[in-house]
Amino acid sequence: MTAIGFTGTQEGMTEAQKATLLRLLEGGAGEFHHGDCIGADAQAHAIAVECGYCPILHPPTNHSKRAWCDVPPHLMRPEKPYLARNRDIVDEASSLIATPLHAEEQQRSGTWSTLRYARSRGKPVFLILPDGSIGR
């Protein structure tokens, strides 16, 4: 079974990023791990469910930015601080999809930090840039 991890910005995805994510997920199946935050996580959750994926939530201990996506309790991991749960998403996935706010790498960004961690673990990363193109 495929297990995809997802990370994105709380500001949400651009229309181009959403369209590319839909194309990447279409016809697939498996688990879709995300952090249950407002913005990109909630948008990706809806797209993944539409494409037939089973969402697995990794919620943060800080509820101020939580999306509260709807899943049965057995598909929810324990709450953890942001950085720890981001690593769990990567560790449980076979690949990572990232939709950052900026095309250039940022140092103080949870999305970019998660992407760097995935690369350090040798996971394939699909970086969907704001214009919808797939970057390196």
Buried (B, 14 or more C-beta within 10 A) or exposed (E): EEBBBBBBBBEBBBEBBBBBBBEBBEEEEBBBBBBBBBBBBBBBBEBBBEBEBBBBBBBBEEEEBBBEBEBEEEBBBEBBEBEEBBBBBBEBBEBBBBBBBEEEEEEEBBBBBBBBBBBEEEBEBBBBBBEBEEBE
